[in-house]
Amino acid sequence: MSIDMVHDTQKVFRTILHCMSRPGTIESLKEVTDRLTTAVESLPGTFVTALTILDREASFAVVGLDTKKTEELMVAYTMAAQEKISEADYVFITKEAAKEQIADVFQQVKIGTLEDPQQSATIIFETEFSQGGKWSLAGPGIKTTREVSIHDECEWLEARNNLNKEFPLGIDMIFVDELSNVMCLPRTTVIKRCEV
């Protein structure tokens, strides 16, 4: 493992919190992932995110082609409970996930209730992104607007917007790329295509 389960996960938590409070901001988890010595099949940034947000009180699901080893490692290191998508607190979508699997996540994921909106899921999505792009973000934590480009957004963007249309119901999303960068989209963020 070789990462400090206290100090390193606190650092990852602070980074994710920073990104969640400033949607569209891209930050690096590389300082922590570079110390990871455990062989993982997910992206290193995804695994250290799992180590940070999962514990014995949380449940999770992993969606992708071959997820068994990733699931076993998450259970072994966090003691979190593995659940079906509709019951999971956190849903991890790996970079190998098929379009149909991604669509299933957005049809099944829990969005909370009006009495308990916090009972919704957070989706952790392995993808590619960059600052400046075809989508404009607005909402809390963004002064005016912020532009981003997120790969495969056609697979989830409309479904995400539909789930989030009745605030406070909805889902939060954490994106991780192969370089261990992280970006967040809370449910309060409005995403629109940039005008040319």
Legacy VTK file of the C-alpha trace (Angstrom):
# vtk DataFile Version 3.0
C-alpha trace
ASCII
DATASET POLYDATA
POINTS 196 float
0.000 0.000 0.000
2.656 2.554 1.116
0.257 5.441 1.479
-0.583 6.891 4.863
-4.219 5.977 5.534
-4.615 9.011 7.784
-2.610 11.867 6.310
-2.823 10.908 2.638
-6.565 10.249 2.709
-7.058 13.573 4.530
-5.148 15.254 1.702
-7.328 13.529 -0.907
-10.453 14.492 1.044
-9.427 18.157 1.165
-8.710 18.119 -2.583
-12.104 16.586 -3.399
-13.840 19.038 -1.050
-12.048 21.931 -2.763
-13.164 20.663 -6.186
-16.722 20.081 -4.980
-16.935 23.660 -3.700
-15.462 24.990 -6.980
-17.138 22.916 -9.714
-15.090 22.411 -12.868
-11.776 23.042 -11.096
-9.215 20.350 -11.894
-6.794 19.354 -9.121
-4.152 16.642 -8.885
-4.059 13.596 -6.591
-0.706 12.517 -8.066
1.293 13.260 -4.912
-0.713 10.520 -3.179
-1.158 8.109 -6.094
2.605 8.115 -6.759
3.069 6.449 -3.354
0.515 3.726 -4.074
2.292 0.374 -4.372
-0.761 -1.910 -4.460
-1.551 -3.134 -7.974
-5.021 -1.868 -8.824
-7.128 -2.392 -11.936
-8.988 0.869 -11.520
-7.217 4.165 -12.100
-4.955 5.039 -9.150
-6.915 8.255 -8.566
-10.123 6.234 -8.337
-8.615 3.847 -5.809
-7.298 6.573 -3.475
-10.696 8.284 -3.772
-12.318 5.010 -2.676
-9.903 4.734 0.260
-10.917 8.255 1.253
-14.707 8.145 0.988
-15.528 4.520 1.811
-15.763 3.016 5.286
-17.791 0.346 7.079
-20.816 2.702 7.154
-20.826 3.237 3.378
-21.905 1.025 0.510
-20.621 0.973 -3.051
-21.007 -0.578 -6.482
-18.429 -0.838 -9.275
-19.569 -0.781 -12.908
-17.323 -1.936 -15.731
-16.217 -5.016 -17.641
-14.065 -6.898 -15.117
-14.517 -5.366 -11.681
-13.976 -8.301 -9.314
-10.424 -7.436 -8.213
-11.304 -3.749 -7.774
-14.329 -4.675 -5.654
-12.285 -7.083 -3.529
-9.584 -4.477 -2.874
-12.143 -1.828 -1.937
-13.797 -4.180 0.538
-10.449 -5.339 1.973
-9.040 -1.845 2.523
-12.204 0.041 3.532
-14.574 -2.603 4.941
-17.379 -0.929 2.983
-20.343 -3.039 1.912
-20.788 -3.939 -1.713
-24.344 -3.233 -2.906
-26.426 -3.182 -6.062
-26.480 0.148 -7.909
-29.925 1.147 -6.633
-28.788 0.841 -2.994
-25.159 2.031 -3.193
-23.984 5.274 -1.596
-21.107 5.464 -4.085
-21.086 4.125 -7.641
-17.726 3.784 -9.391
-17.873 3.742 -13.201
-14.615 2.406 -14.654
-13.117 3.507 -17.952
-14.057 0.108 -19.453
-17.776 0.523 -18.722
-19.986 0.013 -21.759
-22.553 2.632 -22.834
-25.365 0.354 -21.692
-23.796 -0.026 -18.245
-23.425 3.744 -17.902
-27.061 4.230 -18.910
-28.120 1.613 -16.326
-26.324 3.521 -13.564
-28.265 6.703 -14.277
-31.552 4.786 -14.415
-30.969 2.982 -11.123
-28.869 5.293 -8.911
-30.576 6.716 -5.835
-31.292 10.456 -5.777
-32.556 10.833 -2.209
-36.006 11.928 -1.083
-37.440 15.326 -0.227
-37.247 14.362 3.455
-33.743 12.922 3.140
-31.978 14.377 0.068
-28.635 13.339 1.575
-29.625 9.707 0.953
-28.516 10.101 -2.659
-25.530 8.514 -4.352
-22.266 10.010 -5.536
-20.918 8.750 -8.868
-17.146 8.445 -9.332
-16.479 8.385 -13.070
-13.210 7.458 -14.806
-12.881 9.676 -17.881
-10.798 12.379 -19.572
-11.285 16.103 -19.268
-9.587 19.454 -19.692
-10.254 23.071 -18.839
-11.739 25.086 -21.645
-14.115 23.196 -23.835
-17.603 22.675 -25.072
-19.553 22.836 -21.801
-20.293 25.858 -19.668
-20.806 25.403 -15.923
-22.738 27.789 -13.688
-24.028 27.721 -10.139
-22.720 27.896 -6.567
-18.910 28.040 -6.357
-18.538 29.529 -9.850
-18.225 33.319 -10.080
-19.741 33.668 -13.553
-19.222 30.563 -15.696
-16.463 27.989 -16.193
-15.816 26.005 -19.361
-14.822 22.342 -19.324
-14.481 19.460 -21.713
-15.433 16.007 -20.432
-14.984 12.912 -22.586
-18.049 10.716 -23.218
-20.403 13.356 -21.843
-23.058 12.238 -24.310
-23.311 8.980 -22.374
-24.427 10.627 -19.142
-25.016 14.376 -19.390
-28.722 14.390 -20.256
-29.439 11.661 -17.697
-27.496 13.576 -15.028
-29.427 16.766 -15.763
-32.743 14.885 -15.541
-31.821 13.398 -12.149
-30.842 16.823 -10.823
-33.796 18.864 -12.080
-35.738 18.747 -8.776
-33.296 20.152 -6.228
-32.488 19.095 -3.506
-32.856 15.654 -5.125
-30.026 14.535 -7.359
-26.524 13.148 -7.591
-23.044 14.542 -7.150
-20.243 13.427 -9.470
-16.485 13.064 -9.065
-14.403 12.597 -12.219
-10.934 11.041 -12.223
-8.552 10.747 -15.171
-5.501 8.596 -15.953
-3.143 11.332 -14.712
-4.794 11.265 -11.270
-6.543 14.574 -11.806
-9.924 15.084 -10.194
-12.885 17.336 -10.989
-16.314 17.509 -9.348
-19.836 18.395 -10.418
-22.221 18.775 -7.480
-25.943 18.497 -8.149
-26.287 22.302 -7.937
-24.093 22.862 -11.017
-25.916 23.715 -14.232
-24.247 22.424 -17.419
-24.987 23.896 -20.841
-23.314 23.603 -24.226
-21.033 26.559 -24.914
-22.263 29.009 -27.518
-19.896 29.270 -30.485
LINES 1 197
196 0 1 2 3 4 5 6 7 8 9 10 11 12 13 14 15 16 17 18 19 20 21 22 23 24 25 26 27 28 29 30 31 32 33 34 35 36 37 38 39 40 41 42 43 44 45 46 47 48 49 50 51 52 53 54 55 56 57 58 59 60 61 62 63 64 65 66 67 68 69 70 71 72 73 74 75 76 77 78 79 80 81 82 83 84 85 86 87 88 89 90 91 92 93 94 95 96 97 98 99 100 101 102 103 104 105 106 107 108 109 110 111 112 113 114 115 116 117 118 119 120 121 122 123 124 125 126 127 128 129 130 131 132 133 134 135 136 137 138 139 140 141 142 143 144 145 146 147 148 149 150 151 152 153 154 155 156 157 158 159 160 161 162 163 164 165 166 167 168 169 170 171 172 173 174 175 176 177 178 179 180 181 182 183 184 185 186 187 188 189 190 191 192 193 194 195
